[in-house]
């Protein structure tokens, strides 16, 4: 199957600077005020429509609630949100970031792989402190020496390593890998191969536009694998899971945390799939989470999802950076964020490495048919 050249995508993002112009620091000198408080403008780029629109909307709800919930704790500044729809597209993400630059944002939050891949070079070039979430670290790790980008997400490679080690511990000898052609799923697959330590009998990739899931699954099954590791997200990903289930595959089926997305239940049986994610924080016993959940339900008339939590934590992390920076310019926020070495999130204690990539403790789970999961290994 065809493979997307992510180096070209990154290069495209850098080349886009020629088109949109490198925005100098002077553009950020004009300060908006809310009463007697300076306003920090935060640009959000997320998929707000299309296949992944529900995910982006849930993240945005978490972000907005974090701002509302913390208004009383921000005596020296106010926050305004300017959200743009990436449509899960690199080109749309670049256009959105151009618009945000000219609206004089001081910080940004990126949601998903396409915005992270496309916008990271521009955020770094324009010195915009940026939180990325639901994305793979490959989107920015090689260019983030000055730490303008911070990942609020379990690095996919780490989750992949943990799953690979678990597969090895099960004694699996013939594992097939099928990965969505995107940074996060590919990072998961790379990590799995590292943790598993045995070359896969086959490693294929697929694109979000692929429609012939059955043919690809039969190609994998022809290798007679005793385990299959399939990575991805979205409807195409669930179509591949469904095709596997329809073939009554009896081996060990492994995937990533996207398998718990409620949308998957509408497409296929998602039971008995092993995956790794951030360590279970026993949210039903967490008083901070209970408060968050109550206020979320009161605000939106629905319970928060995993995506809502990541949006909420990303905004709280940014607010902490603003407070620590003791100022509201991009430079001050950047310096404030760099002082944060660890941060308590609903996914666990987030540890920041020198390049801005995060580290979280992981566990192994197995899904139930209703989308819940049972802990298999701490």
Secondary structure, DSSP 4 states (H G I P E B T S, - for coil): -----HHHHHHHHHHHHHHH-PPPGGGG----EETTEEEEEEEEEE--SSTTHHHHHHHHHHHHHHHHHTGGG-TTEEEEEEEEE-TT-HHHHHHHHHHHHHTT-SEEEEESHHHHHHHHHHHHHTT-EEEEESS-GGGTGGG-TT--EEE-S--HHHHHHHHHHHHHHTT---EEEEEESSHHHHHHHHHHHHHH-S--SEEEEE-TT---HHHHHHHHHTT--SEEEEE--HHHHHHHHHHHHHTT--SEEEE-GGGG-GGGGGTS---S-EEEEEPP--GGG-HHHHHHHHHHHHHHSS---HHHHHHHHHHHHHHHHHHHHTS-SHHHHHHHHHT--EEEETTEEEEE-TTS-EE--EEEEEE-TTS-EEEEE-
